[in-house]
Amino acid sequence: MTSHAYDHSRCKSSQKCSFCSIADGSEYVAPGLQASIKENILTEASRGSSFSGRIWYYNGWKSVNLRALLKPSVFAASTAIFFGQIAREQDFASSLIRYALDMELSDNTQQYVPVFIAPTVHFIVTRNERAKHTLIQRLALALEQAEEEKLPKFLRTAIVAPGKEQAKSSVVAEAILSEWLKLSNQALLILTHTIVQACVQLDLESLRREIGDPKLRTYEGLDNLPLLHRVLEESLEDYFDILRDVDRQEATVANSVNLLQDFSPHHTGENWPSTVADARASILLTSKITLAYLLPVLNIQVDQETASRFKNHDQSLLLHHVKVAVRDRTYVEEDYF
C-alpha cells in the first residue's frame, strides 16, 4: 500500500469493512476501553519478574512474557470492535473470557492425548461448552432483535439480507464467535511480532510522539498515523496466515509463507464480511488501539537474547516465548549504588 491509511476502496460497495463499522470512525475510543487496556497492561506488567536468566532487573524494570502482557488488552479491543455494547454486559463479558480460555486449554490439552478420547477431554475441559452456549444464546437473540439492539455494524453484516436464504441465528452466532477468537489470536501474534520488530529496528519514542495523547484519539485518528500504520502493515503482510493451522503449528517468528486466508464462515450468508480486506481491517484496528494505549503507559525493550535471535532470523524463536523488559513510564529512578 502506498497510502499510510487503510485502503477503504477494497471494501465492498454494499457493505463496510470492520474499520468502517466502528460508528463513522469519528468517535473517540470509548473511555471504558481506554481504562480497561491501561489497567490490563499495568496489571500484567506488575506480575513480571526481577530476574530473567542471568539478568537482574532493577529501578522498576521487570521481565514479562510479551504475549501474556498483550493478550488481555488485545482481546478487550477486539471484543469492543466485534460486539459493541453487548460486550459491556457482565454475563456476556465473563463468558467471552471463559470461552477463550476453554478453547485454548482444550487445544493445548488435546495435543497430548489420543485422538479417540479428545472429544471427552474437550467435554470435560469446557464443561460441555457452557460458556460457548451462553454466548450463542445471547448473540442469537441480539441478531433476531437487531432493530432493538444497539449492534455494531460489523455484527449487522452477518444478518442475511431480505430475499436471501435465512441462516439460523444460532448458526450465525457460532460462526461469529469462531471468527472473533481467530482474529483476536491473529492480532495478538501480529502485535507481538510488531513490538519485537519495533524494539529491535525502531526508536519507540518516534511512535509515542506520533500517537501523542491517546485520550484525544478517535478511531479515524488512529487510522491516520503513518508510522504506526506502516509497522503494523509490514507485520500483517509477513504474518497474516500465522494461525492457519493453530492446533498443530507453532507460531514462530520466521515460519509464515504469506498466504492470505479467507476467514469467511461459508454458512452464514453472503453479507458476512468475507474478504481478506475485512479481516485485515479488524486486525489492524485491534492492534492500533492496543499499541496506542500501551506505549504511553510502559517503557518496553526486548531482552538481549530475544533481540539477538530475532536479528539472526532464528527459525525456532517462538512468538509466545518472547520476553521483554517493561517499566511504568511514571516510575522515578532510585540510586541503587
C-alpha positions in Angstrom: 0.0 0.0 0.0 1.2 3.5 -0.8 -1.2 5.3 1.4 -0.5 5.4 5.1 -4.1 4.9 6.0 -6.3 1.8 5.5 -7.4 1.4 1.8 -11.2 1.5 2.1 -11.5 1.2 -1.6 -11.2 -2.5 -1.1 -14.4 -2.5 0.9 -17.5 -3.8 -1.0 -19.8 -1.1 -2.0 -22.8 -2.9 -0.4 -21.1 -3.2 3.0 -18.4 -1.6 5.1 -15.3 -3.2 6.5 -14.7 -3.7 10.2 -12.9 -0.4 10.5 -15.8 1.4 8.8 -18.1 -0.5 11.2 -16.8 1.4 14.3 -19.5 4.1 14.2 -18.4 6.5 11.5 -14.8 6.5 12.6 -15.0 10.0 14.1 -16.0 8.8 17.6 -13.4 8.8 20.4 -12.2 5.5 21.6 -14.5 4.6 24.5 -13.1 5.8 27.9 -14.1 2.4 29.3 -12.0 0.6 26.8 -9.1 3.0 27.3 -9.2 2.4 31.1 -9.5 -1.4 30.6 -6.5 -1.5 28.4 -4.4 0.6 30.8 -5.4 -1.5 33.8 -4.7 -4.7 31.9 -1.3 -3.5 30.9 -0.2 -2.3 34.3 -1.6 -5.5 36.0 0.3 -7.8 33.7 3.5 -5.7 34.0 3.3 -5.9 37.8 3.4 -9.7 37.6 6.8 -9.6 35.9 10.0 -10.9 37.5 13.1 -9.1 38.6 15.2 -12.0 37.3 15.4 -13.4 33.8 18.0 -16.0 33.1 21.3 -14.4 34.3 19.9 -10.8 34.1 18.8 -8.9 37.2 16.3 -6.1 36.6 16.1 -3.1 39.0 14.9 0.5 39.1 11.3 -0.6 38.3 12.2 -2.8 35.3 10.6 -6.3 35.1 10.8 -9.2 32.8 7.5 -10.3 31.3 6.2 -12.6 28.6 5.2 -10.3 25.8 2.2 -12.4 24.6 0.8 -12.5 28.2 1.3 -8.8 28.6 -0.6 -8.0 25.4 -3.4 -10.7 25.5 -5.9 -9.1 27.9 -5.7 -5.7 26.1 -5.9 -7.2 22.6 -8.9 -9.2 23.5 -10.6 -6.2 25.1 -10.1 -4.2 21.9 -11.3 -6.9 19.6 -14.3 -7.5 21.8 -15.3 -3.9 21.5 -15.0 -4.0 17.7 -17.0 -7.2 17.3 -19.7 -6.9 19.9 -20.1 -3.2 20.8 -22.4 -2.6 23.8 -23.3 -6.2 24.2 -19.7 -6.8 25.5 -20.5 -4.5 28.4 -23.0 -7.0 29.8 -21.3 -8.8 32.7 -22.5 -12.3 31.9 -21.5 -11.9 28.2 -18.1 -10.4 29.0 -17.2 -13.1 31.6 -18.5 -15.8 29.2 -16.2 -14.4 26.4 -13.2 -14.7 28.7 -14.2 -18.2 29.8 -14.8 -19.2 26.2 -11.4 -18.1 25.0 -9.7 -19.8 28.0 -11.7 -23.0 27.4 -10.7 -23.2 23.7 -7.0 -22.5 24.4 -6.9 -25.1 27.2 -8.8 -27.7 25.1 -6.4 -27.2 22.1 -3.3 -27.4 24.3 -4.6 -30.5 26.2 -5.7 -32.4 23.1 -2.1 -32.3 21.7 -1.1 -34.8 24.4 -4.0 -37.2 24.3 -5.0 -40.0 21.9 -7.4 -38.8 19.2 -10.2 -41.2 20.3 -10.5 -39.6 23.7 -10.1 -36.0 22.5 -13.9 -35.3 22.5 -14.1 -36.5 26.1 -11.3 -34.2 27.1 -12.9 -31.3 25.3 -16.2 -32.0 27.1 -14.5 -32.0 30.5 -12.2 -29.0 29.9 -15.0 -26.8 28.5 -17.7 -28.1 30.9 -19.8 -29.2 27.9 -19.0 -25.8 26.2 -21.1 -24.0 28.8 -19.6 -20.6 28.1 -20.0 -21.0 24.4 -23.7 -21.9 24.7 -24.3 -18.8 26.9 -22.7 -16.6 24.2 -24.5 -18.2 21.3 -27.9 -17.7 23.1 -27.2 -14.0 23.7 -25.8 -13.4 20.3 -28.7 -15.2 18.6 -31.2 -13.1 20.5 -29.3 -9.9 19.5 -29.3 -10.9 15.8 -33.0 -11.7 15.9 -33.8 -8.4 17.6 -31.3 -6.3 15.5 -33.6 -3.3 15.3 -34.0 -3.0 19.1 -30.4 -4.0 19.9 -27.6 -1.5 19.5 -25.4 -3.7 17.4 -22.2 -2.6 15.8 -22.4 -2.6 12.0 -19.8 -5.3 12.0 -22.4 -7.7 13.5 -25.2 -6.4 11.4 -23.4 -7.5 8.3 -23.8 -11.1 9.5 -27.6 -10.8 9.1 -28.8 -12.2 5.8 -30.4 -9.6 3.6 -34.2 -9.9 2.7 -34.7 -12.3 -0.2 -31.7 -14.4 0.8 -31.9 -17.8 2.5 -32.0 -17.1 6.2 -29.5 -19.0 8.3 -30.4 -19.9 11.8 -29.4 -17.2 14.3 -27.6 -19.8 16.5 -25.5 -20.9 13.5 -24.6 -17.3 12.6 -23.8 -16.6 16.3 -21.4 -19.6 16.5 -19.6 -18.5 13.3 -19.2 -15.0 14.7 -17.6 -16.4 17.9 -15.3 -18.5 15.9 -14.2 -15.6 13.8 -13.8 -13.3 16.9 -11.5 -15.8 18.5 -9.5 -16.5 15.3 -9.0 -12.8 14.5 -8.2 -11.9 18.2 -5.5 -14.5 18.3 -4.2 -13.3 14.9 -4.0 -9.8 16.1 -2.2 -10.9 19.3 0.5 -12.7 17.3 1.0 -10.0 14.8 1.2 -7.3 17.5 3.7 -9.5 19.4 5.9 -9.6 16.3 5.4 -5.9 15.6 6.7 -4.9 19.1 9.7 -7.2 18.8 10.4 -5.7 15.3 9.9 -2.1 16.5 12.1 -2.6 19.6 14.9 -4.0 17.6 14.7 -1.8 14.5 12.9 1.4 15.5 13.0 4.1 18.2 9.8 3.6 20.1 9.8 7.3 21.1 9.0 8.2 17.5 5.9 6.1 17.7 5.0 7.7 21.0 5.4 11.2 19.6 3.1 10.3 16.7 0.4 8.9 18.9 0.5 11.9 21.2 -2.2 11.9 23.8 -4.2 8.7 23.2 -7.2 10.0 25.1 -7.8 12.5 22.3 -7.6 9.9 19.6 -10.7 9.0 17.6 -10.9 5.7 15.6 -10.4 7.8 12.4 -7.4 9.4 14.1 -5.8 6.0 14.8 -6.2 5.2 11.1 -4.1 8.2 10.1 -0.8 7.7 12.0 1.7 6.9 9.2 4.4 5.3 11.2 2.1 3.2 13.4 0.2 2.0 10.3 3.4 1.2 8.4 5.0 -1.0 11.1 1.7 -2.9 11.6 1.2 -3.3 7.8 4.6 -4.8 7.5 3.9 -7.4 10.2 0.5 -8.1 8.6 2.0 -8.7 5.2 4.5 -11.1 6.6 2.5 -12.9 9.2 -1.2 -12.8 8.2 -1.6 -16.5 8.0 0.4 -17.4 11.1 -2.7 -19.1 12.6 -3.9 -21.1 9.6 -3.3 -24.3 11.5 -3.3 -23.2 15.1 -4.0 -26.6 16.5 -0.8 -28.2 15.0 1.6 -25.5 14.0 3.8 -23.5 16.4 3.7 -19.7 15.7 7.4 -18.8 15.1 8.9 -15.5 14.0 10.0 -17.0 10.7 7.6 -19.7 9.6 5.0 -17.8 7.7 4.5 -18.3 4.0 2.4 -15.1 3.4 -0.7 -17.0 2.3 -3.8 -14.7 2.7 -6.6 -16.9 4.0 -10.3 -16.2 3.7 -11.9 -16.1 7.1 -15.5 -16.2 5.8 -17.8 -18.6 7.6 -19.4 -20.1 4.5 -22.8 -20.9 6.0 -23.8 -17.5 7.3 -24.9 -15.8 4.1 -23.4 -13.5 1.5 -23.5 -10.4 3.7 -20.8 -11.6 6.1 -17.6 -9.6 5.7 -16.0 -12.4 3.7 -13.0 -10.6 2.2 -9.4 -10.7 3.3 -9.6 -6.9 3.5 -12.3 -7.1 6.2 -10.2 -9.4 8.3 -7.1 -7.2 7.8 -9.0 -4.1 8.8 -10.2 -5.8 12.0 -6.7 -7.0 12.9 -5.2 -3.6 12.1 -7.7 -1.6 14.2 -7.4 -4.0 17.2 -3.6 -3.8 17.0 -3.6 0.0 16.7 -5.9 0.5 19.6 -3.8 -1.7 21.9 -0.4 -0.3 20.8 -1.7 3.3 21.1 -2.6 2.8 24.7 0.4 0.6 25.6 3.3 2.8 24.5 2.3 5.9 26.6 2.0 3.7 29.7 5.1 1.5 29.5 8.7 1.7 28.6 9.5 -1.6 26.8 12.5 -3.2 25.3 13.2 -6.8 24.1 15.6 -8.7 26.2 19.1 -9.3 24.9 18.7 -13.0 24.0 15.5 -12.4 22.1 16.9 -9.4 20.2 19.9 -11.4 19.1 17.8 -14.3 17.9 15.5 -12.0 16.1 18.3 -10.2 14.3 19.7 -13.6 13.3 16.3 -14.8 11.9 16.3 -17.7 14.3 13.8 -20.2 12.9 13.0 -21.7 16.3 12.1 -18.4 18.1 8.5 -18.9 19.3 6.5 -15.7 19.5 4.7 -16.9 22.6 8.1 -17.3 24.4 9.4 -13.8 23.7 10.2 -11.9 26.8 10.6 -8.1 27.2 11.7 -5.7 29.9 9.0 -3.2 30.9 8.6 -0.3 33.3 5.9 2.1 34.2 6.7 5.4 32.5 5.8 7.3 35.6 8.5 5.4 37.6 11.1 7.7 39.3 14.5 6.0 39.3 16.3 5.4 42.6 20.0 5.3 43.3 20.8 1.6 44.0 24.5 2.0 44.2 
